[in-house]
């Protein structure tokens, strides 16, 4: 069963080549959100657990994930996926020249498990207008067919920030 992902087309400039004109890329558009309260209620309705049990379990998972990540461990959450700490740093010309001061920050890497990875394989795509484009009356005058090329993103997997957040 295919799922349809709504996307809009947004311009992005190459930060390394600011003089070049922007290129246009697909950006997934959210159609809402599932908050913690709703998630707990949904799990409760599909199980024999009380909402308090569900909240306690999720809080326990979060606590243990934080402890493991702080200890430098990879956290494997079955079919959900795995979490690991990643680093952002500047480069050095040699190992000897690298110092901790070149590390600029950290982030959490999420790698989807089998169930979520399989979800990605069955997606279809449908273009929608962003609020800004819809309000300006623009869009669609570029001559491009919005249905062509909607099955993939080429070699660019970066996704621009969601403007609706």
C-alpha positions as CSV (number, residue, x, y, z in Angstrom):
1,X,0.0,0.0,0.0
2,X,1.6,3.2,-1.2
3,X,1.6,6.3,1.0
4,X,1.6,9.8,-0.6
5,X,4.0,12.4,0.7
6,X,3.2,16.0,-0.1
7,X,6.0,18.2,-1.1
8,X,6.6,21.7,-2.3
9,X,9.4,23.1,-4.4
10,X,11.8,25.6,-2.8
11,X,14.8,27.6,-4.0
12,X,18.1,27.0,-2.3
13,X,21.5,28.6,-3.0
14,X,24.7,26.8,-2.8
15,X,26.4,28.4,0.3
16,X,29.9,27.8,-1.3
17,X,28.9,29.5,-4.5
18,X,26.6,32.4,-3.5
19,X,27.0,34.1,-6.9
20,X,25.2,31.2,-8.7
21,X,21.5,31.3,-9.0
22,X,19.3,29.2,-6.7
23,X,18.3,25.8,-7.7
24,X,14.9,24.3,-6.9
25,X,14.5,21.2,-4.7
26,X,11.6,19.2,-3.2
27,X,10.8,19.7,0.4
28,X,8.4,17.4,2.3
29,X,5.4,19.2,3.7
30,X,4.0,18.0,7.0
31,X,0.2,17.6,7.3
32,X,0.1,17.9,11.1
33,X,1.9,16.4,14.0
34,X,1.5,13.7,16.6
35,X,2.3,15.1,20.1
36,X,3.2,13.1,23.2
37,X,-0.3,13.2,24.6
38,X,-1.9,11.8,21.4
39,X,0.9,9.2,21.0
40,X,0.3,7.9,24.6
41,X,-3.5,7.8,24.0
42,X,-3.0,5.9,20.7
43,X,-0.7,3.3,22.3
44,X,-3.1,2.9,25.2
45,X,-6.0,2.2,22.9
46,X,-4.0,-0.5,21.0
47,X,-2.7,-2.3,24.1
48,X,-3.6,-3.4,27.6
49,X,-1.4,-0.8,29.1
50,X,-2.8,2.2,30.9
51,X,-1.8,5.7,29.8
52,X,0.3,6.0,33.0
53,X,2.2,2.8,32.0
54,X,2.8,4.1,28.5
55,X,4.1,7.4,29.8
56,X,6.4,5.7,32.3
57,X,7.8,3.3,29.6
58,X,8.5,6.2,27.2
59,X,10.1,8.3,30.0
60,X,12.2,5.3,31.0
61,X,13.3,4.7,27.4
62,X,14.3,8.4,27.1
63,X,16.3,8.3,30.4
64,X,18.2,5.2,29.3
65,X,18.9,6.5,25.8
66,X,20.4,9.7,27.2
67,X,22.6,7.7,29.6
68,X,23.8,5.4,26.8
69,X,24.5,8.3,24.4
70,X,26.4,10.2,27.1
71,X,28.5,7.0,27.6
72,X,29.3,6.9,23.9
73,X,27.2,3.9,23.1
74,X,25.0,3.2,20.1
75,X,21.4,2.7,21.1
76,X,19.5,0.1,19.1
77,X,15.7,0.3,19.4
78,X,14.8,-2.7,17.3
79,X,12.7,-2.0,14.2
80,X,12.5,1.7,15.2
81,X,16.2,2.2,14.5
82,X,19.4,3.3,16.2
83,X,20.7,6.5,17.7
84,X,24.3,7.6,18.0
85,X,26.3,10.8,18.7
86,X,27.9,12.5,15.7
87,X,30.3,15.4,15.7
88,X,30.7,18.5,13.5
89,X,34.3,19.8,13.2
90,X,36.6,21.8,11.1
91,X,39.2,20.0,9.1
92,X,43.0,19.8,9.8
93,X,45.7,19.0,7.4
94,X,47.0,16.1,9.5
95,X,46.1,14.1,12.6
96,X,48.9,15.9,14.5
97,X,47.3,19.2,13.8
98,X,43.9,18.2,14.8
99,X,42.8,19.5,18.3
100,X,39.6,19.3,20.2
101,X,39.1,23.0,19.6
102,X,38.2,22.1,15.9
103,X,35.1,20.3,17.2
104,X,32.2,22.8,16.7
105,X,29.3,20.7,18.0
106,X,27.5,17.5,18.3
107,X,24.3,16.0,16.9
108,X,22.3,12.9,17.2
109,X,22.3,10.5,14.2
110,X,19.2,8.5,13.7
111,X,19.3,5.5,11.4
112,X,15.9,4.0,10.8
113,X,15.4,0.3,11.4
114,X,14.0,-2.2,8.9
115,X,10.3,-1.3,9.4
116,X,10.8,2.4,8.9
117,X,13.3,1.8,6.0
118,X,10.8,-0.3,4.2
119,X,8.2,2.5,4.6
120,X,10.5,4.8,2.5
121,X,10.4,2.3,-0.4
122,X,6.6,2.5,-0.9
123,X,6.2,6.3,-1.0
124,X,4.6,8.2,-3.8
125,X,4.8,12.0,-4.1
126,X,2.4,14.8,-4.8
127,X,3.3,18.4,-5.2
128,X,1.5,21.1,-3.2
129,X,2.0,24.8,-3.0
130,X,3.6,26.4,0.0
131,X,1.5,29.1,1.8
132,X,3.9,31.8,0.5
133,X,3.6,30.6,-3.1
134,X,-0.2,30.2,-2.8
135,X,-0.6,33.7,-1.4
136,X,1.7,35.3,-4.0
137,X,-0.1,33.6,-6.8
138,X,3.2,32.3,-8.1
139,X,4.0,28.7,-8.9
140,X,3.3,26.8,-12.0
141,X,4.4,29.5,-14.4
142,X,7.9,28.0,-14.8
143,X,6.7,25.6,-17.5
144,X,7.8,22.6,-15.6
145,X,5.4,19.7,-15.2
146,X,5.1,19.1,-11.5
147,X,4.4,15.4,-12.0
148,X,7.7,14.8,-13.9
149,X,10.7,13.7,-11.8
150,X,8.7,13.4,-8.6
151,X,9.9,9.9,-7.8
152,X,13.4,10.8,-6.6
153,X,15.7,13.6,-5.5
154,X,18.8,12.8,-7.5
155,X,22.0,12.9,-5.6
156,X,21.0,15.6,-3.2
157,X,19.5,14.1,0.0
158,X,19.6,17.3,2.1
159,X,16.3,18.6,3.0
160,X,15.6,22.2,3.7
161,X,14.1,23.2,7.0
162,X,10.3,22.9,7.2
163,X,8.9,26.5,6.9
164,X,5.7,25.5,8.7
165,X,7.6,24.8,11.9
